């Protein structure tokens, strides 16, 4: 039970930090994302995942997270892992989730290490 509470608090903190750090000008974010800037690609994924100033669309969020993740953005790799683990915007695939969490871990995101280890412990 304590582990679940700790994970929930971590997610809430990460969500709060992400939302408060988001730029308010969607057109500039979209332009930068379309130019292939990983941070903007990840941010656009957040906009679509949460429905911030756009219609919520998890498949579109996955598209932008994947682009940023493939460009090495650790936060996008983590978010993409989360989408796969939960089956939001993509079919649920815990092995794919673990792979993305491992990439985030390899890029220095410690919460990616923990999530990858958890899935590995579950046999994925």
Backbone as XML, in Angstrom:
<?xml version="1.0"?>
<chain id="A" units="angstrom">
  <residue number="1" name="UNK">
    <atom name="N" x="0.821" y="-1.192" z="0.000"/>
    <atom name="CA" x="0.000" y="0.000" z="0.000"/>
    <atom name="C" x="0.862" y="1.252" z="0.000"/>
  </residue>
  <residue number="2" name="UNK">
    <atom name="N" x="1.908" y="1.268" z="0.812"/>
    <atom name="CA" x="2.792" y="2.437" z="0.883"/>
    <atom name="C" x="3.488" y="2.661" z="-0.455"/>
  </residue>
  <residue number="3" name="UNK">
    <atom name="N" x="3.839" y="1.570" z="-1.136"/>
    <atom name="CA" x="4.500" y="1.690" z="-2.430"/>
    <atom name="C" x="3.562" y="2.357" z="-3.430"/>
  </residue>
  <residue number="4" name="UNK">
    <atom name="N" x="2.296" y="1.968" z="-3.432"/>
    <atom name="CA" x="1.320" y="2.566" z="-4.339"/>
    <atom name="C" x="1.140" y="4.045" z="-4.054"/>
  </residue>
  <residue number="5" name="UNK">
    <atom name="N" x="1.122" y="4.413" z="-2.781"/>
    <atom name="CA" x="0.989" y="5.821" z="-2.396"/>
    <atom name="C" x="2.216" y="6.602" z="-2.852"/>
  </residue>
  <residue number="6" name="UNK">
    <atom name="N" x="3.396" y="6.027" z="-2.668"/>
    <atom name="CA" x="4.628" y="6.704" z="-3.084"/>
    <atom name="C" x="4.656" y="6.914" z="-4.585"/>
  </residue>
  <residue number="7" name="UNK">
    <atom name="N" x="4.242" y="5.906" z="-5.351"/>
    <atom name="CA" x="4.206" y="6.027" z="-6.812"/>
    <atom name="C" x="3.203" y="7.095" z="-7.218"/>
  </residue>
  <residue number="8" name="UNK">
    <atom name="N" x="2.036" y="7.090" z="-6.592"/>
    <atom name="CA" x="1.016" y="8.092" z="-6.909"/>
    <atom name="C" x="1.520" y="9.502" z="-6.623"/>
  </residue>
  <residue number="9" name="UNK">
    <atom name="N" x="2.216" y="9.683" z="-5.512"/>
    <atom name="CA" x="2.775" y="11.003" z="-5.188"/>
    <atom name="C" x="3.829" y="11.423" z="-6.199"/>
  </residue>
  <residue number="10" name="UNK">
    <atom name="N" x="4.680" y="10.484" z="-6.609"/>
    <atom name="CA" x="5.699" y="10.785" z="-7.610"/>
    <atom name="C" x="5.054" y="11.225" z="-8.921"/>
  </residue>
  <residue number="11" name="UNK">
    <atom name="N" x="4.039" y="10.502" z="-9.354"/>
    <atom name="CA" x="3.343" y="10.855" z="-10.592"/>
    <atom name="C" x="2.720" y="12.243" z="-10.467"/>
  </residue>
  <residue number="12" name="UNK">
    <atom name="N" x="2.109" y="12.532" z="-9.335"/>
    <atom name="CA" x="1.487" y="13.834" z="-9.120"/>
    <atom name="C" x="2.522" y="14.959" z="-9.169"/>
  </residue>
  <residue number="13" name="UNK">
    <atom name="N" x="3.669" y="14.754" z="-8.542"/>
    <atom name="CA" x="4.731" y="15.763" z="-8.558"/>
    <atom name="C" x="5.242" y="15.979" z="-9.975"/>
  </residue>
  <residue number="14" name="UNK">
    <atom name="N" x="5.515" y="14.884" z="-10.692"/>
    <atom name="CA" x="5.997" y="15.008" z="-12.069"/>
    <atom name="C" x="4.968" y="15.711" z="-12.944"/>
  </residue>
  <residue number="15" name="UNK">
    <atom name="N" x="3.695" y="15.370" z="-12.772"/>
    <atom name="CA" x="2.628" y="16.010" z="-13.534"/>
    <atom name="C" x="2.591" y="17.506" z="-13.238"/>
  </residue>
  <residue number="16" name="UNK">
    <atom name="N" x="2.661" y="17.874" z="-11.962"/>
    <atom name="CA" x="2.612" y="19.285" z="-11.576"/>
    <atom name="C" x="3.782" y="20.064" z="-12.159"/>
  </residue>
  <residue number="17" name="UNK">
    <atom name="N" x="4.974" y="19.486" z="-12.091"/>
    <atom name="CA" x="6.155" y="20.159" z="-12.634"/>
    <atom name="C" x="6.053" y="20.304" z="-14.144"/>
  </residue>
  <residue number="18" name="UNK">
    <atom name="N" x="5.552" y="19.268" z="-14.809"/>
    <atom name="CA" x="5.433" y="19.303" z="-16.266"/>
    <atom name="C" x="4.432" y="20.357" z="-16.697"/>
  </residue>
  <residue number="19" name="UNK">
    <atom name="N" x="3.254" y="20.362" z="-16.091"/>
    <atom name="CA" x="2.212" y="21.307" z="-16.487"/>
    <atom name="C" x="2.645" y="22.736" z="-16.206"/>
  </residue>
  <residue number="20" name="UNK">
    <atom name="N" x="3.254" y="22.995" z="-15.064"/>
    <atom name="CA" x="3.644" y="24.368" z="-14.740"/>
    <atom name="C" x="4.759" y="24.870" z="-15.645"/>
  </residue>
  <residue number="21" name="UNK">
    <atom name="N" x="5.533" y="23.963" z="-16.234"/>
    <atom name="CA" x="6.649" y="24.364" z="-17.088"/>
    <atom name="C" x="6.254" y="24.460" z="-18.560"/>
  </residue>
  <residue number="22" name="UNK">
    <atom name="N" x="5.014" y="24.144" z="-18.897"/>
    <atom name="CA" x="4.610" y="24.149" z="-20.306"/>
    <atom name="C" x="4.491" y="25.574" z="-20.836"/>
  </residue>
  <residue number="23" name="UNK">
    <atom name="N" x="5.002" y="25.789" z="-22.054"/>
    <atom name="CA" x="4.805" y="27.091" z="-22.692"/>
    <atom name="C" x="3.323" y="27.285" z="-23.004"/>
  </residue>
  <residue number="24" name="UNK">
    <atom name="N" x="2.893" y="28.505" z="-23.000"/>
    <atom name="CA" x="1.480" y="28.801" z="-23.236"/>
    <atom name="C" x="1.146" y="28.987" z="-24.720"/>
  </residue>
  <residue number="25" name="UNK">
    <atom name="N" x="2.131" y="29.224" z="-25.565"/>
    <atom name="CA" x="1.887" y="29.491" z="-26.980"/>
    <atom name="C" x="1.981" y="28.197" z="-27.784"/>
  </residue>
  <residue number="26" name="UNK">
    <atom name="N" x="0.813" y="27.593" z="-28.057"/>
    <atom name="CA" x="0.763" y="26.313" z="-28.755"/>
    <atom name="C" x="1.344" y="26.403" z="-30.159"/>
  </residue>
  <residue number="27" name="UNK">
    <atom name="N" x="1.130" y="27.507" z="-30.855"/>
    <atom name="CA" x="1.613" y="27.601" z="-32.239"/>
    <atom name="C" x="3.140" y="27.563" z="-32.300"/>
  </residue>
  <residue number="28" name="UNK">
    <atom name="N" x="3.808" y="28.188" z="-31.354"/>
    <atom name="CA" x="5.275" y="28.140" z="-31.377"/>
    <atom name="C" x="5.778" y="26.746" z="-31.011"/>
  </residue>
  <residue number="29" name="UNK">
    <atom name="N" x="5.084" y="26.068" z="-30.091"/>
    <atom name="CA" x="5.461" y="24.699" z="-29.733"/>
    <atom name="C" x="5.277" y="23.783" z="-30.935"/>
  </residue>
  <residue number="30" name="UNK">
    <atom name="N" x="4.142" y="23.915" z="-31.613"/>
    <atom name="CA" x="3.862" y="23.079" z="-32.784"/>
    <atom name="C" x="4.899" y="23.322" z="-33.885"/>
  </residue>
  <residue number="31" name="UNK">
    <atom name="N" x="5.241" y="24.572" z="-34.127"/>
    <atom name="CA" x="6.241" y="24.893" z="-35.154"/>
    <atom name="C" x="7.588" y="24.264" z="-34.831"/>
  </residue>
  <residue number="32" name="UNK">
    <atom name="N" x="7.997" y="24.386" z="-33.580"/>
    <atom name="CA" x="9.277" y="23.798" z="-33.165"/>
    <atom name="C" x="9.229" y="22.277" z="-33.263"/>
  </residue>
  <residue number="33" name="UNK">
    <atom name="N" x="8.099" y="21.672" z="-32.884"/>
    <atom name="CA" x="7.955" y="20.215" z="-32.976"/>
    <atom name="C" x="8.023" y="19.758" z="-34.432"/>
  </residue>
  <residue number="34" name="UNK">
    <atom name="N" x="7.382" y="20.498" z="-35.296"/>
    <atom name="CA" x="7.398" y="20.141" z="-36.718"/>
    <atom name="C" x="8.782" y="20.312" z="-37.335"/>
  </residue>
  <residue number="35" name="UNK">
    <atom name="N" x="9.635" y="21.128" z="-36.713"/>
    <atom name="CA" x="11.029" y="21.266" z="-37.155"/>
    <atom name="C" x="11.907" y="20.158" z="-36.584"/>
  </residue>
  <residue number="36" name="UNK">
    <atom name="N" x="11.330" y="19.312" z="-35.717"/>
    <atom name="CA" x="12.067" y="18.186" z="-35.166"/>
    <atom name="C" x="12.793" y="18.469" z="-33.869"/>
  </residue>
  <residue number="37" name="UNK">
    <atom name="N" x="12.380" y="19.487" z="-33.130"/>
    <atom name="CA" x="13.008" y="19.793" z="-31.849"/>
    <atom name="C" x="12.419" y="18.878" z="-30.774"/>
  </residue>
  <residue number="38" name="UNK">
    <atom name="N" x="13.247" y="17.999" z="-30.193"/>
    <atom name="CA" x="12.740" y="16.988" z="-29.258"/>
    <atom name="C" x="11.963" y="17.531" z="-28.067"/>
  </residue>
  <residue number="39" name="UNK">
    <atom name="N" x="12.412" y="18.610" z="-27.468"/>
    <atom name="CA" x="11.697" y="19.153" z="-26.306"/>
    <atom name="C" x="10.299" y="19.614" z="-26.708"/>
  </residue>
  <residue number="40" name="UNK">
    <atom name="N" x="10.178" y="20.229" z="-27.875"/>
    <atom name="CA" x="8.871" y="20.674" z="-28.364"/>
    <atom name="C" x="7.998" y="19.477" z="-28.738"/>
  </residue>
  <residue number="41" name="UNK">
    <atom name="N" x="8.595" y="18.447" z="-29.309"/>
    <atom name="CA" x="7.837" y="17.227" z="-29.644"/>
    <atom name="C" x="7.250" y="16.625" z="-28.368"/>
  </residue>
  <residue number="42" name="UNK">
    <atom name="N" x="8.084" y="16.541" z="-27.322"/>
    <atom name="CA" x="7.617" y="16.001" z="-26.046"/>
    <atom name="C" x="6.509" y="16.872" z="-25.472"/>
  </residue>
  <residue number="43" name="UNK">
    <atom name="N" x="6.690" y="18.188" z="-25.510"/>
    <atom name="CA" x="5.693" y="19.111" z="-24.973"/>
    <atom name="C" x="4.374" y="18.988" z="-25.712"/>
  </residue>
  <residue number="44" name="UNK">
    <atom name="N" x="4.428" y="18.850" z="-27.028"/>
    <atom name="CA" x="3.202" y="18.684" z="-27.798"/>
    <atom name="C" x="2.518" y="17.372" z="-27.415"/>
  </residue>
  <residue number="45" name="UNK">
    <atom name="N" x="3.303" y="16.342" z="-27.127"/>
    <atom name="CA" x="2.735" y="15.092" z="-26.630"/>
    <atom name="C" x="1.978" y="15.303" z="-25.326"/>
  </residue>
  <residue number="46" name="UNK">
    <atom name="N" x="2.546" y="16.103" z="-24.429"/>
    <atom name="CA" x="1.886" y="16.402" z="-23.149"/>
    <atom name="C" x="0.568" y="17.124" z="-23.409"/>
  </residue>
  <residue number="47" name="UNK">
    <atom name="N" x="0.597" y="18.107" z="-24.314"/>
    <atom name="CA" x="-0.630" y="18.843" z="-24.635"/>
    <atom name="C" x="-1.729" y="17.882" z="-25.069"/>
  </residue>
  <residue number="48" name="UNK">
    <atom name="N" x="-1.396" y="16.956" z="-25.969"/>
    <atom name="CA" x="-2.412" y="16.028" z="-26.467"/>
    <atom name="C" x="-2.814" y="14.994" z="-25.421"/>
  </residue>
  <residue number="49" name="UNK">
    <atom name="N" x="-1.863" y="14.528" z="-24.631"/>
    <atom name="CA" x="-2.209" y="13.533" z="-23.613"/>
    <atom name="C" x="-3.188" y="14.102" z="-22.596"/>
  </residue>
  <residue number="50" name="UNK">
    <atom name="N" x="-2.957" y="15.332" z="-22.176"/>
    <atom name="CA" x="-3.771" y="15.943" z="-21.125"/>
    <atom name="C" x="-4.928" y="16.776" z="-21.651"/>
  </residue>
  <residue number="51" name="UNK">
    <atom name="N" x="-4.941" y="17.036" z="-22.963"/>
    <atom name="CA" x="-5.996" y="17.873" z="-23.523"/>
    <atom name="C" x="-5.843" y="19.329" z="-23.147"/>
  </residue>
  <residue number="52" name="UNK">
    <atom name="N" x="-4.606" y="19.828" z="-23.132"/>
    <atom name="CA" x="-4.340" y="21.224" z="-22.786"/>
    <atom name="C" x="-4.395" y="22.080" z="-24.047"/>
  </residue>
  <residue number="53" name="UNK">
    <atom name="N" x="-5.376" y="22.910" z="-24.141"/>
    <atom name="CA" x="-5.625" y="23.823" z="-25.278"/>
    <atom name="C" x="-5.871" y="23.095" z="-26.595"/>
  </residue>
  <residue number="54" name="UNK">
    <atom name="N" x="-5.938" y="21.773" z="-26.569"/>
    <atom name="CA" x="-6.286" y="20.961" z="-27.744"/>
    <atom name="C" x="-7.240" y="19.870" z="-27.264"/>
  </residue>
  <residue number="55" name="UNK">
    <atom name="N" x="-7.907" y="19.236" z="-28.232"/>
    <atom name="CA" x="-8.756" y="18.095" z="-27.888"/>
    <atom name="C" x="-7.856" y="16.956" z="-27.433"/>
  </residue>
  <residue number="56" name="UNK">
    <atom name="N" x="-8.171" y="16.350" z="-26.307"/>
    <atom name="CA" x="-7.365" y="15.233" z="-25.806"/>
    <atom name="C" x="-7.363" y="14.115" z="-26.839"/>
  </residue>
  <residue number="57" name="UNK">
    <atom name="N" x="-6.163" y="13.620" z="-27.150"/>
    <atom name="CA" x="-6.009" y="12.591" z="-28.185"/>
    <atom name="C" x="-4.764" y="11.773" z="-27.845"/>
  </residue>
  <residue number="58" name="UNK">
    <atom name="N" x="-4.976" y="10.617" z="-27.226"/>
    <atom name="CA" x="-3.834" y="9.828" z="-26.776"/>
    <atom name="C" x="-3.013" y="9.271" z="-27.936"/>
  </residue>
  <residue number="59" name="UNK">
    <atom name="N" x="-3.664" y="8.968" z="-29.061"/>
    <atom name="CA" x="-2.897" y="8.479" z="-30.221"/>
    <atom name="C" x="-1.974" y="9.579" z="-30.742"/>
  </residue>
  <residue number="60" name="UNK">
    <atom name="N" x="-2.448" y="10.797" z="-30.758"/>
    <atom name="CA" x="-1.617" y="11.926" z="-31.191"/>
    <atom name="C" x="-0.500" y="12.185" z="-30.184"/>
  </residue>
  <residue number="61" name="UNK">
    <atom name="N" x="-0.805" y="12.008" z="-28.901"/>
    <atom name="CA" x="0.224" y="12.147" z="-27.865"/>
    <atom name="C" x="1.330" y="11.121" z="-28.101"/>
  </residue>
  <residue number="62" name="UNK">
    <atom name="N" x="0.950" y="9.878" z="-28.377"/>
    <atom name="CA" x="1.934" y="8.831" z="-28.640"/>
    <atom name="C" x="2.801" y="9.196" z="-29.835"/>
  </residue>
  <residue number="63" name="UNK">
    <atom name="N" x="2.187" y="9.734" z="-30.868"/>
    <atom name="CA" x="2.941" y="10.130" z="-32.074"/>
    <atom name="C" x="4.060" y="11.109" z="-31.709"/>
  </residue>
  <residue number="64" name="UNK">
    <atom name="N" x="3.722" y="12.147" z="-30.931"/>
    <atom name="CA" x="4.711" y="13.167" z="-30.586"/>
    <atom name="C" x="5.715" y="12.664" z="-29.564"/>
  </residue>
  <residue number="65" name="UNK">
    <atom name="N" x="5.251" y="11.866" z="-28.603"/>
    <atom name="CA" x="6.188" y="11.266" z="-27.653"/>
    <atom name="C" x="7.194" y="10.379" z="-28.382"/>
  </residue>
  <residue number="66" name="UNK">
    <atom name="N" x="6.705" y="9.588" z="-29.341"/>
    <atom name="CA" x="7.598" y="8.681" z="-30.072"/>
    <atom name="C" x="8.679" y="9.460" z="-30.827"/>
  </residue>
  <residue number="67" name="UNK">
    <atom name="N" x="8.283" y="10.546" z="-31.485"/>
    <atom name="CA" x="9.270" y="11.352" z="-32.206"/>
    <atom name="C" x="10.339" y="11.891" z="-31.251"/>
  </residue>
  <residue number="68" name="UNK">
    <atom name="N" x="9.897" y="12.445" z="-30.130"/>
    <atom name="CA" x="10.850" y="12.978" z="-29.152"/>
    <atom name="C" x="11.698" y="11.857" z="-28.556"/>
  </residue>
  <residue number="69" name="UNK">
    <atom name="N" x="11.064" y="10.724" z="-28.272"/>
    <atom name="CA" x="11.779" y="9.588" z="-27.693"/>
    <atom name="C" x="12.852" y="9.075" z="-28.641"/>
  </residue>
  <residue number="70" name="UNK">
    <atom name="N" x="12.519" y="9.008" z="-29.915"/>
    <atom name="CA" x="13.492" y="8.552" z="-30.911"/>
    <atom name="C" x="14.635" y="9.547" z="-31.077"/>
  </residue>
  <residue number="71" name="UNK">
    <atom name="N" x="14.397" y="10.803" z="-30.698"/>
    <atom name="CA" x="15.452" y="11.817" z="-30.708"/>
    <atom name="C" x="16.214" y="11.837" z="-29.385"/>
  </residue>
  <residue number="72" name="UNK">
    <atom name="N" x="15.916" y="10.879" z="-28.488"/>
    <atom name="CA" x="16.684" y="10.745" z="-27.251"/>
    <atom name="C" x="16.152" y="11.493" z="-26.048"/>
  </residue>
  <residue number="73" name="UNK">
    <atom name="N" x="14.946" y="12.047" z="-26.112"/>
    <atom name="CA" x="14.384" y="12.778" z="-24.984"/>
    <atom name="C" x="13.916" y="11.779" z="-23.918"/>
  </residue>
  <residue number="74" name="UNK">
    <atom name="N" x="14.583" y="11.785" z="-22.770"/>
    <atom name="CA" x="14.311" y="10.805" z="-21.712"/>
    <atom name="C" x="12.890" y="10.925" z="-21.160"/>
  </residue>
  <residue number="75" name="UNK">
    <atom name="N" x="12.387" y="12.129" z="-21.000"/>
    <atom name="CA" x="11.031" y="12.298" z="-20.472"/>
    <atom name="C" x="10.003" y="11.733" z="-21.446"/>
  </residue>
  <residue number="76" name="UNK">
    <atom name="N" x="10.218" y="11.910" z="-22.738"/>
    <atom name="CA" x="9.314" y="11.349" z="-23.742"/>
    <atom name="C" x="9.425" y="9.824" z="-23.752"/>
  </residue>
  <residue number="77" name="UNK">
    <atom name="N" x="10.628" y="9.302" z="-23.567"/>
    <atom name="CA" x="10.804" y="7.852" z="-23.499"/>
    <atom name="C" x="10.008" y="7.297" z="-22.316"/>
  </residue>
  <residue number="78" name="UNK">
    <atom name="N" x="10.086" y="7.981" z="-21.188"/>
    <atom name="CA" x="9.334" y="7.565" z="-20.007"/>
    <atom name="C" x="7.827" y="7.642" z="-20.278"/>
  </residue>
  <residue number="79" name="UNK">
    <atom name="N" x="7.379" y="8.749" z="-20.845"/>
    <atom name="CA" x="5.946" y="8.918" z="-21.126"/>
    <atom name="C" x="5.452" y="7.865" z="-22.101"/>
  </residue>
  <residue number="80" name="UNK">
    <atom name="N" x="6.254" y="7.562" z="-23.105"/>
    <atom name="CA" x="5.877" y="6.536" z="-24.071"/>
    <atom name="C" x="5.792" y="5.171" z="-23.381"/>
  </residue>
  <residue number="81" name="UNK">
    <atom name="N" x="6.734" y="4.894" z="-22.489"/>
    <atom name="CA" x="6.666" y="3.667" z="-21.704"/>
    <atom name="C" x="5.380" y="3.593" z="-20.898"/>
  </residue>
  <residue number="82" name="UNK">
    <atom name="N" x="5.006" y="4.697" z="-20.309"/>
    <atom name="CA" x="3.779" y="4.760" z="-19.531"/>
    <atom name="C" x="2.556" y="4.491" z="-20.409"/>
  </residue>
  <residue number="83" name="UNK">
    <atom name="N" x="2.549" y="5.056" z="-21.602"/>
    <atom name="CA" x="1.427" y="4.851" z="-22.527"/>
    <atom name="C" x="1.318" y="3.370" z="-22.905"/>
  </residue>
  <residue number="84" name="UNK">
    <atom name="N" x="2.448" y="2.741" z="-23.181"/>
    <atom name="CA" x="2.435" y="1.312" z="-23.511"/>
    <atom name="C" x="2.020" y="0.464" z="-22.312"/>
  </residue>
  <residue number="85" name="UNK">
    <atom name="N" x="2.519" y="0.805" z="-21.133"/>
    <atom name="CA" x="2.186" y="0.007" z="-19.963"/>
    <atom name="C" x="0.685" y="0.031" z="-19.684"/>
  </residue>
  <residue number="86" name="UNK">
    <atom name="N" x="0.074" y="1.189" z="-19.882"/>
    <atom name="CA" x="-1.344" y="1.342" z="-19.581"/>
    <atom name="C" x="-2.248" y="1.108" z="-20.785"/>
  </residue>
  <residue number="87" name="UNK">
    <atom name="N" x="-1.671" y="1.024" z="-21.990"/>
    <atom name="CA" x="-2.490" y="0.830" z="-23.179"/>
    <atom name="C" x="-3.294" y="2.058" z="-23.556"/>
  </residue>
  <residue number="88" name="UNK">
    <atom name="N" x="-2.681" y="3.226" z="-23.423"/>
    <atom name="CA" x="-3.344" y="4.483" z="-23.802"/>
    <atom name="C" x="-2.760" y="4.982" z="-25.113"/>
  </residue>
  <residue number="89" name="UNK">
    <atom name="N" x="-3.579" y="5.022" z="-26.144"/>
    <atom name="CA" x="-3.124" y="5.500" z="-27.450"/>
    <atom name="C" x="-2.408" y="4.443" z="-28.269"/>
  </residue>
  <residue number="90" name="UNK">
    <atom name="N" x="-2.100" y="3.329" z="-27.640"/>
    <atom name="CA" x="-1.447" y="2.172" z="-28.273"/>
    <atom name="C" x="-1.985" y="0.919" z="-27.591"/>
  </residue>
  <residue number="91" name="UNK">
    <atom name="N" x="-1.868" y="-0.238" z="-28.246"/>
    <atom name="CA" x="-2.240" y="-1.463" z="-27.539"/>
    <atom name="C" x="-1.311" y="-1.675" z="-26.341"/>
  </residue>
  <residue number="92" name="UNK">
    <atom name="N" x="-1.859" y="-2.176" z="-25.251"/>
    <atom name="CA" x="-1.037" y="-2.426" z="-24.061"/>
    <atom name="C" x="0.055" y="-3.435" z="-24.403"/>
  </residue>
  <residue number="93" name="UNK">
    <atom name="N" x="1.294" y="-3.094" z="-24.045"/>
    <atom name="CA" x="2.443" y="-3.948" z="-24.334"/>
    <atom name="C" x="3.495" y="-3.652" z="-23.269"/>
  </residue>
  <residue number="94" name="UNK">
    <atom name="N" x="3.505" y="-4.464" z="-22.238"/>
    <atom name="CA" x="4.397" y="-4.199" z="-21.107"/>
    <atom name="C" x="5.860" y="-4.437" z="-21.463"/>
  </residue>
  <residue number="95" name="UNK">
    <atom name="N" x="6.129" y="-5.304" z="-22.430"/>
    <atom name="CA" x="7.517" y="-5.492" z="-22.867"/>
    <atom name="C" x="8.022" y="-4.236" z="-23.571"/>
  </residue>
  <residue number="96" name="UNK">
    <atom name="N" x="7.189" y="-3.647" z="-24.419"/>
    <atom name="CA" x="7.557" y="-2.392" z="-25.080"/>
    <atom name="C" x="7.706" y="-1.288" z="-24.037"/>
  </residue>
  <residue number="97" name="UNK">
    <atom name="N" x="6.810" y="-1.281" z="-23.049"/>
    <atom name="CA" x="6.897" y="-0.284" z="-21.971"/>
    <atom name="C" x="8.242" y="-0.400" z="-21.273"/>
  </residue>
  <residue number="98" name="UNK">
    <atom name="N" x="8.629" y="-1.621" z="-20.921"/>
    <atom name="CA" x="9.911" y="-1.820" z="-20.234"/>
    <atom name="C" x="11.067" y="-1.323" z="-21.086"/>
  </residue>
  <residue number="99" name="UNK">
    <atom name="N" x="11.006" y="-1.592" z="-22.388"/>
    <atom name="CA" x="12.066" y="-1.139" z="-23.291"/>
    <atom name="C" x="12.198" y="0.387" z="-23.282"/>
  </residue>
  <residue number="100" name="UNK">
    <atom name="N" x="11.063" y="1.090" z="-23.318"/>
    <atom name="CA" x="11.108" y="2.558" z="-23.287"/>
    <atom name="C" x="11.581" y="3.070" z="-21.929"/>
  </residue>
  <residue number="101" name="UNK">
    <atom name="N" x="11.148" y="2.409" z="-20.846"/>
    <atom name="CA" x="11.624" y="2.807" z="-19.520"/>
    <atom name="C" x="13.131" y="2.605" z="-19.415"/>
  </residue>
  <residue number="102" name="UNK">
    <atom name="N" x="13.639" y="1.516" z="-19.992"/>
    <atom name="CA" x="15.083" y="1.263" z="-19.980"/>
    <atom name="C" x="15.839" y="2.343" z="-20.736"/>
  </residue>
  <residue number="103" name="UNK">
    <atom name="N" x="15.269" y="2.808" z="-21.858"/>
    <atom name="CA" x="15.914" y="3.888" z="-22.616"/>
    <atom name="C" x="15.939" y="5.168" z="-21.787"/>
  </residue>
  <residue number="104" name="UNK">
    <atom name="N" x="14.821" y="5.457" z="-21.105"/>
    <atom name="CA" x="14.772" y="6.647" z="-20.246"/>
    <atom name="C" x="15.808" y="6.522" z="-19.126"/>
  </residue>
  <residue number="105" name="UNK">
    <atom name="N" x="15.926" y="5.336" z="-18.576"/>
    <atom name="CA" x="16.915" y="5.066" z="-17.529"/>
    <atom name="C" x="18.321" y="5.308" z="-18.066"/>
  </residue>
  <residue number="106" name="UNK">
    <atom name="N" x="18.587" y="4.787" z="-19.247"/>
    <atom name="CA" x="19.896" y="4.955" z="-19.873"/>
    <atom name="C" x="20.232" y="6.403" z="-20.169"/>
  </residue>
  <residue number="107" name="UNK">
    <atom name="N" x="19.196" y="7.231" z="-20.258"/>
    <atom name="CA" x="19.389" y="8.669" z="-20.484"/>
    <atom name="C" x="19.293" y="9.466" z="-19.191"/>
  </residue>
  <residue number="108" name="UNK">
    <atom name="N" x="19.436" y="8.756" z="-18.058"/>
    <atom name="CA" x="19.563" y="9.446" z="-16.784"/>
    <atom name="C" x="18.293" y="9.690" z="-15.994"/>
  </residue>
  <residue number="109" name="UNK">
    <atom name="N" x="17.171" y="9.144" z="-16.427"/>
    <atom name="CA" x="15.915" y="9.362" z="-15.706"/>
    <atom name="C" x="15.702" y="8.212" z="-14.728"/>
  </residue>
  <residue number="110" name="UNK">
    <atom name="N" x="15.963" y="8.463" z="-13.453"/>
    <atom name="CA" x="15.944" y="7.390" z="-12.453"/>
    <atom name="C" x="14.570" y="6.739" z="-12.309"/>
  </residue>
  <residue number="111" name="UNK">
    <atom name="N" x="13.489" y="7.496" z="-12.500"/>
    <atom name="CA" x="12.166" y="6.875" z="-12.401"/>
    <atom name="C" x="11.963" y="5.865" z="-13.525"/>
  </residue>
  <residue number="112" name="UNK">
    <atom name="N" x="12.646" y="6.046" z="-14.656"/>
    <atom name="CA" x="12.621" y="5.058" z="-15.726"/>
    <atom name="C" x="13.280" y="3.765" z="-15.290"/>
  </residue>
  <residue number="113" name="UNK">
    <atom name="N" x="14.358" y="3.885" z="-14.523"/>
    <atom name="CA" x="15.052" y="2.695" z="-13.993"/>
    <atom name="C" x="14.126" y="1.906" z="-13.083"/>
  </residue>
  <residue number="114" name="UNK">
    <atom name="N" x="13.435" y="2.621" z="-12.195"/>
    <atom name="CA" x="12.530" y="1.953" z="-11.252"/>
    <atom name="C" x="11.383" y="1.259" z="-11.982"/>
  </residue>
  <residue number="115" name="UNK">
    <atom name="N" x="10.803" y="1.933" z="-12.950"/>
    <atom name="CA" x="9.668" y="1.333" z="-13.666"/>
    <atom name="C" x="10.123" y="0.145" z="-14.505"/>
  </residue>
  <residue number="116" name="UNK">
    <atom name="N" x="11.294" y="0.230" z="-15.127"/>
    <atom name="CA" x="11.826" y="-0.894" z="-15.907"/>
    <atom name="C" x="12.076" y="-2.086" z="-14.988"/>
  </residue>
  <residue number="117" name="UNK">
    <atom name="N" x="12.665" y="-1.827" z="-13.828"/>
    <atom name="CA" x="12.951" y="-2.895" z="-12.861"/>
    <atom name="C" x="11.655" y="-3.541" z="-12.375"/>
  </residue>
  <residue number="118" name="UNK">
    <atom name="N" x="10.643" y="-2.742" z="-12.149"/>
    <atom name="CA" x="9.356" y="-3.259" z="-11.695"/>
    <atom name="C" x="8.743" y="-4.193" z="-12.741"/>
  </residue>
  <residue number="119" name="UNK">
    <atom name="N" x="8.788" y="-3.786" z="-13.992"/>
    <atom name="CA" x="8.236" y="-4.630" z="-15.054"/>
    <atom name="C" x="9.071" y="-5.891" z="-15.229"/>
  </residue>
  <residue number="120" name="UNK">
    <atom name="N" x="10.375" y="-5.755" z="-15.106"/>
    <atom name="CA" x="11.254" y="-6.923" z="-15.199"/>
    <atom name="C" x="10.929" y="-7.910" z="-14.080"/>
  </residue>
  <residue number="121" name="UNK">
    <atom name="N" x="10.704" y="-7.391" z="-12.875"/>
    <atom name="CA" x="10.333" y="-8.243" z="-11.743"/>
    <atom name="C" x="8.994" y="-8.964" z="-11.976"/>
  </residue>
  <residue number="122" name="UNK">
    <atom name="N" x="8.133" y="-8.338" z="-12.774"/>
    <atom name="CA" x="6.832" y="-8.945" z="-13.095"/>
    <atom name="C" x="6.927" y="-9.921" z="-14.266"/>
  </residue>
  <residue number="123" name="UNK">
    <atom name="N" x="8.119" y="-10.038" z="-14.844"/>
    <atom name="CA" x="8.313" y="-10.990" z="-15.931"/>
    <atom name="C" x="8.188" y="-10.402" z="-17.325"/>
  </residue>
  <residue number="124" name="UNK">
    <atom name="N" x="8.256" y="-9.077" z="-17.447"/>
    <atom name="CA" x="8.158" y="-8.441" z="-18.775"/>
    <atom name="C" x="9.485" y="-7.935" z="-19.252"/>
  </residue>
</chain>
